[in-house]
Amino acid sequence: MDGLGKIIIAGAFKLPENDAGATRAVHMARSMIASGYDVCLLGMGTSSPQHYVDGKYVYNDIEYDVILDSNQSVFKKMIAFFMFPYDIIKKIKQIHSKTPVKAIIIEGPSASLCRPLIKFAKKENIKIIIDVVEWFNITHFKGGLFSMEAINHLFGFYKTYHKAENIIAISSLIEDYYEKAGCKTLLMPVTYDTSKYTVTPKNNSFPLTLAYAGMPGKKDYIANAIKGYLSVPELYEKFRIRLIGISFDNLKQMLTEDEFNKAQKHIQCDGKLPVDTAREAISAADFTVLLRPNERFANAGFPTKFVESITLGTPVILNLTSDLHRYVTDSVNCIVSKDCEPASFAEALKKIAALSSDDINKLSKNARKLAENSFDCCNFSNALKCFIEVE
């Protein structure tokens, strides 16, 4: 067997790299490949014919296989989703019969996925690791406490994941919880392969472009950022806001009628764009925006948007949640808003408005340095290797 062994990263993420879970899985795979492991991703999504090389699907030098195809009919998808854990086990058995699997990492887990995989791994004497990335509030689930989604998350978080005994935690809050539960833990925030992304030269002159990409749902308070911007007319000539993934119809639902009328003149809504196009927009922007409430769900997670932005050399206007205080220095590599309220965001914009082009250029360079020094996936290769190899 070549290298250090075969590692499987499995989960309900959208392959090859179409959501935050897939991005985390891809870059975790890169960390382990750098150490000498052979890694395969198993998830959902759509496999691409151009990725098919020598009898397997390969994306950016990482082997992957789609277990649940997103192109199926709704009825077939429902059946496939129920069978998803068992189809993953079936695929792992096929791999294991040819190349012994050293470890299985379940990315973005749920109780329904983890229970059968933990049982299978222990029976086959394969190390099982759960990568815990969320600690949701009940209000985030449609139907609240009694929805299947909520039950699946709660039963997983409190009753299932610790049975694996090995936890990768995306934040110190999750790490502390599972350490107290007696698990071996590894703290690993969101990572990127910074060598794969180049920095687009910024304009660094007013009006500056502030970008946000995604649908905010109940996590991101982009509406508060917009309200803060609109509340100070003298900011209009200094900044332009570009929203990717949000249409004007979506925006109208976030604002009062008066705010929406103002927003149409100063805010660009691009609607949904391909992932690569959205990434180009983030790269071209002068700043991105990330406001989240100081609540458990925000402190337990870690924002992919933040790491992606600084990797592209685009500093973030943000309030401090999760472990961001460990990395962010106000006016050096990002701009800190006191909290997620509109007035605080407006004050952060006033702070930027007082900066020179050289100051803004330094912010961009320092943001990229922060990504390279603290969030490059290869920085975690040795820690992951030790975590996998320790008995």
VORO-776762 format. One line per field, with one value per residue (C-alpha): x, y, z; residue number from 0. Coordinates in steps of 0.5 Angstrom, whole numbers. Layout:
N
px c(X:...);
py c(Y:...);
pz c(Z:...);
num c(NUM:...);
***
This chain:
391
px c(0:3:3:0:-6:-13:-18:-25:-28:-36:-42:-48:-44:-45:-39:-35:-34:-41:-43:-39:-39:-35:-30:-28:-28:-24:-19:-18:-17:-11:-8:-8:-5:0:2:2:-5:-9:-16:-23:-29:-36:-42:-48:-48:-47:-40:-37:-35:-29:-27:-27:-20:-17:-23:-25:-27:-22:-23:-17:-12:-17:-21:-29:-35:-42:-47:-53:-54:-58:-60:-65:-73:-76:-78:-72:-68:-72:-71:-64:-63:-66:-61:-55:-51:-52:-50:-44:-42:-43:-38:-33:-33:-32:-26:-24:-23:-18:-14:-15:-18:-15:-20:-27:-28:-35:-36:-42:-45:-52:-55:-58:-51:-47:-50:-49:-42:-40:-42:-39:-33:-32:-34:-28:-23:-23:-22:-28:-27:-33:-32:-37:-38:-45:-49:-55:-61:-68:-70:-66:-70:-77:-82:-78:-76:-81:-78:-74:-68:-68:-69:-63:-58:-60:-60:-53:-50:-52:-53:-49:-42:-39:-39:-34:-29:-25:-28:-25:-28:-29:-29:-26:-33:-35:-28:-29:-36:-33:-27:-31:-35:-29:-27:-20:-21:-17:-19:-19:-22:-24:-18:-16:-11:-8:-3:-9:-12:-9:-10:-14:-11:-16:-18:-17:-20:-27:-33:-31:-34:-37:-39:-43:-44:-50:-57:-57:-62:-62:-54:-52:-55:-53:-60:-57:-51:-55:-59:-53:-50:-57:-58:-52:-53:-46:-43:-47:-41:-36:-39:-43:-46:-46:-50:-49:-54:-59:-65:-68:-75:-70:-68:-75:-77:-71:-72:-78:-81:-77:-70:-72:-73:-66:-63:-65:-61:-54:-54:-53:-57:-54:-58:-55:-49:-44:-39:-33:-37:-38:-31:-29:-34:-31:-24:-25:-29:-25:-28:-34:-39:-40:-45:-47:-51:-47:-51:-48:-50:-45:-40:-40:-39:-33:-35:-33:-34:-29:-23:-25:-25:-18:-15:-17:-14:-21:-21:-28:-32:-34:-36:-33:-36:-33:-26:-25:-22:-16:-14:-17:-14:-18:-15:-10:-12:-20:-25:-28:-36:-37:-43:-48:-53:-54:-51:-44:-44:-44:-39:-34:-36:-34:-27:-26:-28:-22:-17:-12:-11:-5:-8:-13:-8:-4:-11:-11:-4:-5:-11:-8:-2:-7:-10:-3:-1:-7:-12:-8:-10:-2:-1:-6:-2:2:-4:-9:-3:-2:-9:-11:-5:-5:-8);
py c(0:7:13:13:10:11:16:17:24:23:27:30:36:38:35:37:44:47:49:50:43:41:46:44:37:39:43:38:33:37:37:30:29:33:29:23:20:17:21:20:24:21:26:29:33:32:28:32:27:32:30:22:20:13:10:15:22:27:34:38:32:29:23:23:20:22:17:21:25:32:31:25:26:29:22:18:23:22:14:16:20:15:10:15:12:5:7:10:4:0:4:4:-4:-4:1:-3:-10:-7:-2:-2:4:7:12:15:22:24:32:36:30:28:23:19:19:18:12:7:9:9:2:0:3:0:-7:-7:-4:3:9:14:21:26:33:38:44:47:48:50:54:51:57:55:49:50:46:48:43:37:38:32:36:39:32:29:35:35:27:27:33:31:23:20:24:23:15:16:18:23:30:35:42:48:52:52:52:46:43:45:41:35:35:35:29:25:25:26:33:37:44:46:52:53:52:54:52:59:57:56:63:69:76:81:88:93:99:102:109:111:109:103:96:92:85:80:73:68:68:70:66:67:67:73:80:83:87:91:92:95:99:102:104:107:111:116:119:122:115:114:117:113:106:101:95:89:83:76:71:76:79:85:81:78:85:88:83:85:93:98:101:108:104:99:106:108:102:101:107:105:97:92:86:80:74:67:67:61:59:61:68:69:68:73:78:77:78:84:88:92:89:84:84:79:81:75:76:74:68:60:58:64:62:55:55:59:63:60:67:70:65:65:73:74:68:73:79:82:85:84:89:84:84:79:72:65:65:71:75:70:72:79:86:92:96:92:86:87:92:91:93:94:89:87:93:98:104:100:98:105:107:102:105:112:109:106:113:116:111:113:109:106:104:100:97:95:92:88:85:84:80:75:74:72:67:64:64:62:58:55:48:45:49:43:37:35:36:32:26:26:26:20:16:17:11);
pz c(0:-2:3:10:8:5:8:7:8:8:9:6:2:-5:-9:-13:-9:-9:-1:5:7:1:1:8:6:0:4:9:4:1:8:9:2:4:9:5:5:0:0:-3:-2:-2:-2:-6:-12:-19:-22:-28:-34:-35:-28:-30:-30:-31:-28:-22:-21:-20:-18:-17:-16:-10:-12:-11:-12:-12:-8:-8:-15:-15:-22:-19:-19:-12:-11:-12:-8:-2:-3:-4:2:7:4:4:10:7:0:3:7:1:-3:3:3:-4:-3:4:0:-5:0:7:10:16:18:16:17:17:15:17:21:23:27:22:18:24:28:22:20:27:28:21:23:30:27:22:26:22:26:26:27:27:24:28:25:27:34:31:35:35:31:25:23:20:24:31:36:33:26:23:22:29:32:27:29:37:37:34:37:44:44:38:36:42:41:35:41:36:34:30:32:28:34:41:44:40:42:50:50:47:51:57:54:54:47:44:40:35:34:26:23:16:11:4:0:-1:-7:-11:-11:-13:-11:-16:-15:-12:-14:-7:-9:-7:-9:-6:-7:-1:-3:0:-3:-1:2:9:12:20:20:17:18:12:12:18:14:9:14:17:10:8:15:13:6:6:5:-1:-5:-2:-2:-7:-4:-9:-7:-10:-9:-7:-12:-11:-9:-4:-2:-1:4:8:8:10:3:4:5:-1:-5:-3:-4:-11:-13:-9:-9:-14:-14:-18:-16:-16:-20:-21:-16:-20:-22:-15:-12:-18:-15:-8:-11:-14:-8:-4:2:4:10:15:21:26:32:39:40:41:34:31:36:35:28:24:18:11:8:12:10:3:3:6:2:-4:-1:1:8:12:15:21:28:33:34:34:35:30:36:36:28:27:28:27:22:20:17:17:20:26:28:35:34:29:29:24:27:29:22:20:24:21:14:17:20:13:9:13:10:5:-1:2:8:4:0:7:9:3:4:11:10:5:10:15:11:9:16:20:15:9:9:9:16:19:16:21:27:22:21:29:30:25:28:35:38);
num c(0:1:2:3:4:5:6:7:8:9:10:11:12:13:14:15:16:17:18:19:20:21:22:23:24:25:26:27:28:29:30:31:32:33:34:35:36:37:38:39:40:41:42:43:44:45:46:47:48:49:50:51:52:53:54:55:56:57:58:59:60:61:62:63:64:65:66:67:68:69:70:71:72:73:74:75:76:77:78:79:80:81:82:83:84:85:86:87:88:89:90:91:92:93:94:95:96:97:98:99:100:101:102:103:104:105:106:107:108:109:110:111:112:113:114:115:116:117:118:119:120:121:122:123:124:125:126:127:128:129:130:131:132:133:134:135:136:137:138:139:140:141:142:143:144:145:146:147:148:149:150:151:152:153:154:155:156:157:158:159:160:161:162:163:164:165:166:167:168:169:170:171:172:173:174:175:176:177:178:179:180:181:182:183:184:185:186:187:188:189:190:191:192:193:194:195:196:197:198:199:200:201:202:203:204:205:206:207:208:209:210:211:212:213:214:215:216:217:218:219:220:221:222:223:224:225:226:227:228:229:230:231:232:233:234:235:236:237:238:239:240:241:242:243:244:245:246:247:248:249:250:251:252:253:254:255:256:257:258:259:260:261:262:263:264:265:266:267:268:269:270:271:272:273:274:275:276:277:278:279:280:281:282:283:284:285:286:287:288:289:290:291:292:293:294:295:296:297:298:299:300:301:302:303:304:305:306:307:308:309:310:311:312:313:314:315:316:317:318:319:320:321:322:323:324:325:326:327:328:329:330:331:332:333:334:335:336:337:338:339:340:341:342:343:344:345:346:347:348:349:350:351:352:353:354:355:356:357:358:359:360:361:362:363:364:365:366:367:368:369:370:371:372:373:374:375:376:377:378:379:380:381:382:383:384:385:386:387:388:389:390);
***
